[in-house]
């Protein structure tokens, strides 16, 4: 899976090499990437990986993402960490750190996407900046492409991100979209010129500001010497007042919204279907896979009461279930935007420090949507308590040294949750005959003082008992 570092790696251009790159079209490969997840606000943080408040990315975190059911990980990167500013020479230490994170993903046989993210906003699509940006893109992507050239088809490159004139969200002028399209061409040409496996690598190019309508109306397909390996990337955060605007009073979404003052009159289920249908007709049906590189809904934890918080959480889960399912049905690759934080107004669904699921219901909505395409569900069903007792497999598994156990209770009952070793000795009691209400429960287990091996966790109520195995590897 990983690159085999050889002396040729630093040569600017070598002969094409299809070893490990497969024969799938981009549309066929995309089907293996569903669903996807972003490790956002980390390697794209200006000032360093932890500058925006997230801990360093770990193998444990990536293992947890895989255990939850995700098949691909988008790794946003800010590459402008130069040792020589005038030639845009990327610091080799930074290249190595990005490679380390890429290897975390490939260790788990997932697909990884690395891009050139916002990075301070230097990619301005104006005639005045066109030559400068294209020169800088070419210089940076040549270094990145050569460094990662020996990786197989589980590593994809994405040329840019949300390119637009800063703070101008309007439809682009001819100047803006013409220049932005030239950035895509520079990226494709530069990567292909390095040869080796990059001649066959799957490449993502972006529509203007990754907006679906702007992409459909103004995108120009780059010329590519390799056929069937391009993918088109867009993002989706509609309606903004529900998904991202923390100052909005819009807290309901979709067909089951009950209060007109709390919901938008646009961007409902049929609107989402229509937007994704546009990408299918204009790109997927023409042989270009579509990566929906970012979407999601912020958490709202302080709406004034437990009931209001729960109501919003139900609509948030329903949005994630429906929108993810709609993308999947129409052939797009949904990639949830996780910015790391898990508090109020955040979009993190995993705890970046432990890998545990901060919002298991949101994760389940995403994975359910692609497993069953269950888009007919109602908000009321999502708010209902579980119908059966259920003990999930711990995650991550195998683990070292922390893992999380999740179980569901359909009715209030007294619960015990214990851990045993392979010969039946009690290791610890995580829940000791505790009366608990109906609902979903998440319990961490710390095994720092235990030896590697197989352990068993046992859930017991008055009328139910089940046991699962977990593996500790140190």
N, C-alpha and C positions, 0 to 999 in steps of 0.2 A: 504493500500500500504506500509506503513512504518512498521518498526519493533515494536513489543510490548515488551518493555524492561522488563524482569523478572529476578529473581535472578539466574535462571539457565544459563543466558547468559554467565557467566564467567566460567562455567564448561567446561573442555577441550573436553569432548565427551558425547553426549546424544543419545538417541534412534532416529532413522530416523523418520522424520515427513514430509509428502508430502503435508500438508495443504498449499494452495496458490501456489503450484509449478506446477500445471497443468499436462496434459498428452501428450503434444506435443513433437514430436521429435525435435532435434536441427535444422533440416532442415525446419520443419514446423514453429518453433518459429522465425527463421531468416527472414522469409518472412514478419513478422510484424515489423521488425527493419529498413526497407528501406525507405528513405536514412538515413545515419548516419553522425554525425559531431563530431569533436574533440575539446575539450576545452584545447588546448595544451599550453605549456610554462607557466603554472600556478601552479597547484599542483605538477607538476613534476620539478619545478624550484629549483635548488640547492641553498639553502640559504633562502628559504621561498617563499610563493605564489606570492609576488610582485617583487621578486629579478631580474626577467628577463624583467621587464618593463611593465607588464600587471597589471591592477587594480584587486582587489579581485573579484572573481566570485560572481554574484548576481542572485537573483530570476528573476529580470527583464531581464537579459541577456538570461537566459534559456527560459523564456516565449517568447522572441523574436525568438529564434531558433525554438521553437515549432510552433509559428505563421507562420514562413516561410515554414513549411512543413516537417521538420525533425522528425523522429520517434525514434531515439536512439542517445545517446551521450556517447562517449568514454572519460573517465576521466583519463588521465595519472597521475600517482602518484609516487613520490619519497618518500619511506617509511622510509628511514634511518635517522630518527630523534629520537634518542634513549635517554632514561633516564639512562639505564645501557648498556654500549657498549658491555660488555663481554657476555651478554645474548641476545643482540639484542632486548631489551625491548623497544617497540615503545611508544613514549610520548602520553599519553591519550588525551592531548589537540589537538595533530595533528590528532589522530583518530577521534575525535569529529568534527574537521573542515572538514575532508573528508566526514564524515557522513552528515554534514550540506549541502554540495554540492550535495551529492547523493540524499538527500531529495528534493532539488530544482528540480532535474530531475524527481523524482517520483511524486512530487506534480502535475506535468503536464502529468502524465500517460505515460511518455516516458520510454524507456529501458535505463539503465545505465550500463556501463562497467567500473570497476576499475581494474587497473593492477599494476604490479611492473615495473616501467619504467626504463630508463637508470640509474638514481640514482647514478651517479658518475662512472659507468662502472665496478662495482665489480664482475659482473657475467661473468667471463672469462672461456670459455669452454675448459680448459686444464686439463690433468690428475693431474698436480700439484695443481690446485685450486678446483678440483671436490668435495672433501670431505668438504672443507670449504664452498663453495657456496651452496651445498645441505643442509648443516647444517643451514646456515643462512636463506636460502629460507624457510626451514621447520619451523624454529622459528618464522619468520615474518608472514608467511601465516597462521600459527595456530592462532596467535593473531588477524589477520585481519578477518579470517573466523569465529572465535568465536564472535568477535564484531558485525559482520553483519549477523550472523546466522539466525536471526528471520525475515529477509527480504524475500519477495516473489520472484517469478520468473522474475520480472522486473529488478532485480539486477544480473549481471553476473560478474564473476571473470576471469581475464586473468593473467596467471602465470608470464610471463616475457614480454620482448619487442623484440628488435632487437639484439639478443644474437650472438656475434661473438668475435673473438680475436681483440682487439682494432686496428683499421686502416687496418685490413686485409680483403679486400673485395673479395678475391679469393674463389673458391670453397673449401669447408671445407675438411680437412683431415679426416681419420677415427677417429682419436682422437677427433677432434673438434666436429664432429656431434654426436659421441657416447656420449660424455659428455653433450652436449646440450640436447640430448634426455633424459638423466637422470634428467635434471632439470625439464622437463615437467612431468616426472613420480613422482618426489618428490612433485611437486605442487598438482597434482591430488590426490595422496595418502594422503597428509596432509589435504587438504580441506575435503575430504570424511570422514576422521577419526573423524572430529568434530561432525558429525551426524546432527540431526535436519533437517532443510531444506537444509543444505549443502550437505546432502546425495543425493539430487535430483537437486542441482543447475546446471545450464548450465555453463560449464567451457571452456575457450579458451586456447589452447596450440599452440605454435608457431613453424613454420619451421625455419631452420637455417638462421639467419639474416633476417627473414621474406621474403626471396627471393623466388619467385615462383619456379624457376628451382631447387634450393637447397632443397626446401620443397618436391617437387615431387620425387627427387632422393634420399634423405637422411633421411626423416622423419620416425620415428618409433612411431606408435600409442601407447600411454600409456595404461597400464592395468587399467580398471575402473570397480569398483563393480556395477556401475549403467549404464544401457544400454541406448544409444540414447541421451546422454546429452553432448557430446563433440563437440566442434567447433574448426576449424583450422584457424589460423590467418596468413595472408601474407600482404605485402605492395607492392605498385606499383608506381614508379616514372620514368618510361621510356618514352622517352629518357631523360636522365639526363641533357643534354645540353639545352633542351627546358624547362623542368619542374623546375629545381632547380639551374642550374649554372648561377649565375649572371654575370660571366665574358664571357659568350658565345655570339657569334653572331647569334645563332640559334633562330630565332624569328617566324618561320612558322612551321606548323605541318599538316600532313595529305594529303589527295588526292587533295586538292585545292591549295597546296603550289605553288607559282609562281616563286620563285627564288631559284635555286639549292644551292646557296651559303648560304642561310638562313635556310635550312632545313636538317634534317638527312635522310639518305637512309634506315634506319631501324626503328623499333619500331613505325610503322605506324598503320593504322586501323586493317589490317589483323594480324599484330603481336600481338596487344592487344587482339583481339578476340582469337587468338591461346593460349596466356598465360592463359586467364580466362577459356578457354575450358579445359586446362590441370587440373585446380583445380576442375572443374565440374566432369570430368571423374574419377579422382583419389580420390576425397573426397566426393563431394555432392552426386554423384551417388552411393556411398558406405555408405551413411547415416551420413556423417559428414558435418555440415554446414560450409561454408567458410565466414569468416569476412575479408574483404579487409580493414584493420584497418587504413591505411593511404594512401592518394594519393592527388594530387593537382598540381597547377602550380603557380609560383611566379608572382606577379604583376611587370610590367616594365613600369615606368612612365616617363622616361627620355631618350628616344631613339633618340632624336634630333629634332623631329617635332611632331606637333599634328597628322599629317597623319600617321606617323610611329607608334606612340603610339596607335592610333585607329586600325591600321592594326594588331598589336600584340594582342590587346584586343580581336579582332575578332577570331584569331586563339586560344587564350586561352579559350574563351567561347566554341568554337567548340570542342576543346580537352575535356573539362569538359562534354559537352553534349554527345559526342561519347563514351568516356571511361566509363562514368557512365552508359550509356545505355547498353553498351556491358556487363558490370558486371551484371546489373539487368536482362538482357535477359538470362544469363547463370546461374543465381541463387545465385550469390555472394552478400554480403551486402556491398555496398560502403560507406565508412566513411571518409569524407573530412578532411584533416589535416589543421586546423586553428591554427596558432601560435600567433594570437592576433594583431600583427602590421598590419596596412593597407597602409603603405607608399611603396616607391620603394623597390622592391625585397622581399616584405612581402607576406604572404599567408592568412592573416586575411580577412574574408568576412563580419564579423560583427564588429561594434564598441563596444569594450568591456565595455566602460563606460556607454553608453546609450542604447545599444542593437539594435541600428538602423543598417540597411543593408548598409555596406560600398560598396559592389559590388552586387547590386541587379540582374544584368544580369548573374553573375556567379551562384548565388543562383537559379535563374530561370532556368539556363541550367541544374543544378542538378535535380531540382524537375520536370522539363519537361521530362527529360530522364526517370525517373521512373514512371511518370504519363502516358506517351504516347510511351515510347521507340522510340523516334523520332531520329533515328540514320542516316537518309538519308539526313539531312539538309546540306547545303553548307555554307562555310564561308561568302559568299556574302549576304546570307539571314540574317545572324546574324548582319552584318554591316548595313543593310537597316534600315531606320527609321520605327517607328510603322505605321501600316496601319489604325488604328482607334484611336479616343480619348478613353482613359480608365482611370478610377479612381479606385485604389485598396483599399481594406480594410486596415485601419491603422494598424500598428504593433509596439509594442505589443498591443493587445486589449483583455480584459481590460488592462488599463495602470495606472501607478502612478510614477511620475507626467509627464513623457515625453513619447511621441509617435512620429511616423513618418508617413507622408502621401506621397504616390507615385502616380504620374499620367503620362500618355503618350500623346504626341501630334503628329499626323501624318504630320501636316503642321504648318508653322509659324502662330501664331495668338495671339490675346490679351486675357490674362487670368486673372481671379479673383478667389481667393481661400479664403473662409471665414468660420468662425466657429460661430454657433448659439447655444443657450440653447434650452430647450424643449418647451419654449413658444415663440420662434422665435426672441428673442433679440440677436443682434449682439454682440458676445464676442470679436472677434478680426479678423483682415484681415491679412492673411498670405501672399497673393500675390495680389497686388492692381493694376488692369488694366495694367498689364505688358506685353509688346510684347516679346514673347518667340519663339525661333526656334523649329523646329520639334525635338523630342527626348523624353527621359525619365527624369522626375524631381522628386526630393526627398526633402520634406519640413518638418522640425521638428516642433513639437507643444509642448510648455511648459505650464503645467496647475497647477503649484505649488500654485497659488493663487485662484484656483477655488475649489468649493465644489464637493464632490462625486456626480455622477449622469450621465445621458445620455446627450451627446452633438451631434451636427450634423455638418459635414463639407461639404461645397457646392462648387463645381467646375463649373465655368461658362465661356463660350466664346460667340462670337456673334451668333453662331448657335447651341450651345450645352449647356445643364445644367444637372447636376446629383448631388445627395446628398446621403451621407452615415452616419450611426450612429456610435458613439464610446462611450465607457463606461469608466469613470474615477472612480477608487475605491481607497480610502485612508484609 
